Amino acid sequence: MTDKIYRKAIDDWRAECNARIRKENGWLALDGLFWLKLGKNQFGSDPKCEVQLPERLPASIGYLEFNGRIVSLRTFAEEKIAVNDELVDYAVLQTDISEKPGFVTLEDVRFVVIERGHRFGVRVWDNQREERQTFPARTWFDIDESFRIPTAYTPYDIPRKVFFPGISGEKSEFPVEGYLSFEFNGKSYQLDVNKEDDGSLFLRFWDPTSRDETYPTGRYLVVEEEDGKFFIDFNRAYSPPCAFTNFATCVFAPEQNHLDFSVTAGEKYARRHTAPLR
């Protein structure tokens, strides 16, 4: 790959990243995250509702009943709403970690039940949010090909359970299928990676730039595979969704994925306040 082709590929990917967070039902359309209590949780625009929707919608539309394991939806006054494009007045809502989550749509507002450990909540998108247009463009370090590093992937005989810190301060346990090993500036490194459903290797890492130039809890990266060889291309390192919204539930780099050298490549982060959590 020539230098010119490589740089264009990185520039095109960065432009796509900037557009992706602004899409309908993207990260910048997120408008709320509400943790469910046992029993009935009303949803509507009334501030007294446990799941508060934008004020242009009816004050009280229905309720979500949570028994600790299952969330069911019922509407008031036999009014029907769309769950996965089917009009219903009752439905059992599958969570976001299931094969077919139950997406509820009301005009240009959408919500889904999320499952995080033993907690269940509701994530709300409002596609009229101004932030989709006004949020500042993502910023990046200059492209530096020295940060595209060949690496070897070694799967563990049995996936290991590793605790990853999350945005709430709690740690969640995830399986780690293997590790990457590489050399940089004459020193050897090893980083744990997760294998995604599509077979790609997903890396969460932290480096000293997180103190003042990049996202404080680290960045994400999808490992490249080319002709059977693997590369860590830090020019493609990007901030987690929590950099753009307070309504994401991000998981960050485990301690063993903290690097001791500054990765001055990939996405930067301007210290800013995102929308208040409600």
C-alpha positions in Angstrom: 0.0 0.0 0.0 1.5 3.3 -1.1 1.7 6.3 1.3 -0.9 8.2 -0.8 -3.4 5.3 -0.9 -2.9 4.6 2.8 -3.5 8.3 3.8 -6.6 8.5 1.7 -8.0 5.3 3.3 -7.5 6.8 6.8 -9.0 10.1 5.8 -12.1 8.4 4.3 -12.5 6.2 7.4 -12.3 9.3 9.6 -14.9 11.1 7.6 -17.2 8.0 7.9 -16.7 8.0 11.7 -17.7 11.6 11.9 -20.9 11.0 9.8 -21.8 7.8 11.7 -22.4 9.4 15.1 -24.8 11.9 13.4 -27.0 9.4 11.7 -30.6 8.7 12.7 -30.6 6.7 15.9 -26.9 7.3 16.2 -24.9 8.3 19.3 -25.7 12.0 19.0 -29.5 11.2 18.8 -29.4 9.6 22.3 -31.7 11.6 24.6 -31.9 9.6 27.8 -31.0 6.5 29.8 -33.4 5.4 32.6 -32.8 2.4 34.9 -36.0 0.4 35.6 -37.4 -0.3 39.0 -39.3 -3.4 39.8 -43.0 -3.1 38.9 -44.6 -0.5 36.6 -42.5 2.2 35.0 -44.6 4.7 33.1 -43.3 6.2 29.8 -44.4 9.5 28.3 -43.4 13.2 28.3 -44.7 13.9 31.8 -41.7 14.6 34.1 -43.3 12.2 36.6 -42.8 9.3 34.2 -40.0 6.9 35.1 -39.1 6.8 31.4 -39.3 10.4 30.2 -39.8 11.1 26.5 -39.5 14.4 24.6 -42.2 16.9 25.5 -43.8 16.9 22.1 -45.1 13.4 22.8 -48.2 12.6 24.9 -47.8 13.0 28.7 -48.4 9.3 29.5 -48.5 6.6 26.8 -48.2 3.4 28.8 -45.9 1.5 31.1 -43.1 -1.0 31.2 -43.6 -3.8 33.8 -40.3 -5.2 35.1 -40.3 -8.4 37.2 -36.5 -8.6 37.6 -36.0 -10.8 34.5 -38.6 -9.7 31.9 -39.9 -6.4 30.6 -43.4 -6.1 29.1 -45.0 -3.1 27.5 -48.6 -2.1 27.8 -50.3 1.1 26.4 -53.1 3.1 27.9 -56.6 3.5 26.3 -56.0 0.7 23.8 -53.6 3.0 21.9 -51.2 1.0 19.7 -47.6 1.8 19.1 -44.9 0.2 16.9 -42.6 -2.5 18.3 -40.3 -3.6 15.5 -42.7 -2.0 13.0 -45.7 -4.0 14.3 -48.5 -2.1 15.9 -49.3 -3.5 19.4 -50.8 -2.6 22.7 -48.9 -5.3 24.5 -45.5 -6.9 24.0 -42.7 -8.6 25.8 -39.6 -6.6 24.9 -36.4 -8.4 24.2 -33.3 -6.5 25.4 -30.5 -5.1 23.3 -28.3 -8.2 23.9 -30.8 -10.5 22.3 -30.8 -11.6 18.7 -33.9 -9.5 18.0 -34.2 -6.5 20.4 -37.7 -4.9 20.8 -37.4 -1.4 19.4 -40.3 0.8 20.3 -41.0 3.7 17.8 -43.1 6.8 18.4 -42.9 9.3 15.5 -39.1 10.0 15.3 -38.4 8.8 18.9 -37.2 5.3 19.5 -36.3 3.3 22.7 -35.1 -0.1 23.6 -34.6 -2.0 26.8 -30.9 -2.5 27.6 -29.4 -5.2 29.9 -26.2 -4.6 31.8 -25.4 -7.3 34.2 -28.3 -7.5 36.7 -29.6 -4.0 35.7 -32.2 -3.3 33.1 -32.8 0.2 31.7 -34.3 2.1 28.7 -32.2 3.9 26.2 -34.1 6.7 24.3 -33.2 8.2 20.9 -34.7 11.5 19.7 -33.8 12.2 16.1 -34.8 15.9 16.4 -31.9 16.5 18.8 -29.9 19.6 17.7 -26.6 17.9 18.6 -26.8 15.8 15.5 -25.9 18.9 13.5 -24.1 21.2 16.0 -21.8 18.8 17.8 -18.1 19.7 16.9 -16.4 17.6 14.3 -14.1 14.8 15.6 -10.4 15.7 15.7 -7.4 13.6 15.0 -3.7 13.5 15.3 -1.7 13.7 12.0 -1.4 10.4 10.2 1.8 8.7 11.3 2.6 5.4 9.5 5.1 4.4 12.3 2.0 3.7 14.4 0.8 1.0 12.1 2.5 -1.9 13.8 2.6 -5.6 12.8 1.4 -7.9 15.6 0.9 -11.6 16.3 -2.4 -12.9 17.6 -2.4 -15.8 20.0 -5.7 -17.4 21.0 -6.0 -18.7 24.6 -6.6 -22.4 24.9 -9.7 -21.5 26.9 -11.1 -17.9 26.8 -10.2 -16.1 30.0 -12.7 -14.1 32.1 -11.4 -10.6 32.6 -12.9 -7.7 34.5 -13.3 -4.5 32.5 -14.1 -1.2 34.2 -17.2 0.7 33.1 -18.6 4.2 33.0 -20.6 3.6 36.2 -17.4 2.7 38.1 -18.4 -0.9 38.3 -16.4 -3.7 36.6 -18.0 -6.2 34.2 -16.7 -9.6 33.4 -16.1 -10.5 29.7 -14.4 -13.4 28.0 -11.1 -12.6 26.4 -10.3 -14.9 23.5 -6.6 -14.1 23.0 -3.8 -11.6 23.0 -1.7 -9.5 20.6 2.1 -9.3 20.9 4.2 -6.7 19.2 7.3 -4.6 19.6 7.6 -0.8 19.7 10.7 1.3 20.2 12.7 -1.9 21.1 10.2 -3.0 23.8 7.8 -6.0 23.8 4.1 -5.6 24.6 1.1 -7.9 25.0 -2.5 -6.8 24.9 -5.7 -8.7 25.5 -8.4 -8.6 22.8 -12.0 -9.7 22.4 -13.2 -11.6 19.4 -16.4 -10.1 17.9 -19.2 -12.1 16.4 -17.9 -11.3 12.9 -14.5 -12.7 13.8 -12.7 -9.3 14.1 -10.4 -8.6 17.0 -11.5 -5.7 19.2 -9.0 -3.8 21.4 -9.5 -1.4 24.3 -6.3 0.3 25.4 -5.1 3.3 27.5 -1.9 5.3 27.0 -0.5 8.5 28.6 -2.1 10.8 26.0 -5.4 10.1 27.9 -4.2 12.4 30.6 -4.7 15.5 28.5 -5.1 14.8 24.7 -7.3 11.8 24.3 -10.3 10.3 26.0 -9.5 9.9 29.8 -10.4 6.2 30.1 -8.8 5.1 26.8 -9.7 4.4 23.2 -10.9 1.6 21.0 -9.4 0.0 17.9 -10.4 -2.8 15.5 -7.3 -4.9 14.6 -6.6 -5.0 10.9 -6.1 -8.3 9.1 -4.4 -8.3 5.7 -3.3 -11.4 3.8 -3.3 -13.4 7.0 -1.2 -10.9 8.9 -2.4 -8.7 11.7 -1.7 -5.0 12.3 -2.5 -2.6 15.1 -3.1 0.7 13.3 -3.3 3.3 16.0 -4.2 5.9 13.3 -7.6 4.2 13.5 -7.9 4.4 17.3 -11.1 6.1 18.2 -13.0 7.4 21.3 -15.7 5.4 22.9 -19.3 6.5 22.6 -19.1 8.1 26.1 -17.0 10.9 24.5 -20.2 12.0 22.6 -23.0 11.3 25.1 -23.7 10.7 28.7 -26.3 8.1 27.8 -23.8 5.4 26.6 -22.7 2.5 28.9 -19.0 2.2 27.8 -16.6 -0.5 28.9 -12.9 0.6 29.1 -9.4 -0.9 28.9 -8.4 -3.5 31.6 -5.3 -2.7 33.5 -3.2 -5.1 31.5 -4.0 -3.0 28.4 -2.4 0.2 29.7 0.6 1.2 27.6 3.6 3.1 28.8 4.2 5.0 25.6 2.2 7.9 24.2 0.1 7.0 21.2 0.0 10.3 19.3 -2.2 8.8 16.6 -5.9 8.3 16.1 -8.7 10.4 17.7 -8.1 13.3 20.0 -10.6 14.5 22.7 -11.5 18.0 23.7 -12.5 18.2 27.3 -16.2 19.2 27.1 -19.4 18.7 29.0 -22.0 16.5 27.3 -25.7 16.7 27.8 -26.8 16.3 31.5 -27.8 12.8 32.4 -31.5 12.3 33.3 
